[in-house]
Amino acid sequence: MSAAAAPLRPGTRAIASAVIAAVVLAPACARAHVGPPREKGTFRAPDLVEIALIDPTIKLDIRYATARNFVGRPVYAEARAFLQRPAAEALVRAHRALQEKGYGLLVFDAYRPWSVTKLFWDVTPRSKRDFVANPKKGSKHNRGCAVDLSLYDVRSGDEAEMPSAYDEMSPRASPDYAGGTAEQRARRDLLRAAMEGRGFTVEPHEWWHFNCREWREYPILDIPFSAIR
C-alpha cells in the first residue's frame, strides 16, 4: 500500500492533537534512550527472521514506516517485519490455512525495538495507555514474539474490513466487540481462530495483536532493523 499520509480513521482523531504535541514537546529526558529493562533469567538466543523472505505472499503494510499511524510520523526507517523463527513459521501456517478460505495475512507490525515502545508510551495520553506497552516491563513486540495483522482478500488483494481500524484506540478494537457488521465480526473471528490454532493468543484490547505463547523464552531487544541479518 501507499506510504502517503491518509486521513486519520475513527478513534484516532480524538488523540491526534495530543499525540503530535507530545512528540514535539516531550522533554529531552523522555526522548533520551535509557535502554531496555534488565531481566533476570536464561533466554533463548534471538533468531529474528524476515517475514517477507519466508513467504512473500504474506502482505506487508508497515504503518510505522509511514505517517499513517497514531504518532503521525514515521518511527521506522525501513518497512520491514521480523519475528522469532518459531513464531514466523507458525504465522506462515496460519496464512496458508486462511488462503484455503480466500484470505491472506496482512502484517502491520511485528518485532519492535524497545526504544520505539518507549516513544509510544511517552506520546500516548494516560487515558489510552491500555493500548500501548509500558517500557519499564517491555513489550512482547520487543521480544520478536508479537505481530499486528489483519486479512486481505486473495481475489481482489484489498484489505478486509474489520469492526475497527488498525490501532484504533476505542472499544471497537476489542476482539470481543459485538458491534460492526456480521461480516466484519466473522472475518475478525476467522483471523483469531487461524492464529490461535497455530499457537498465538490475542491481546485483550486489540483484535489485530497476537502473541506467540513462547514469548517469555526470549529477551527484550532494542536492535534496529538495519542491524538484523
Secondary structure, 3 states (H helix, E strand, C coil): CCCCCCCCCCCCHHHHHHHHHHHHHCCHHHHCCCCCCCCCCCCCCCCEEEHHHHCCCCEECCHHHCCCCCCCCCCCCCCCCEEEHHHHHHHHHHHHHHHCCCEEEEEEECCCCHHHHHHHHHHCCHHHHHHCCCCCCCCCCCCCCEEEEEEEECCCCCECCCCCCCCCCCHHHCCCCCCCCHHHHHHHHHHHHHHHCCCEEEECCEEEEEEECCHHHCCCCCCCHHHCC
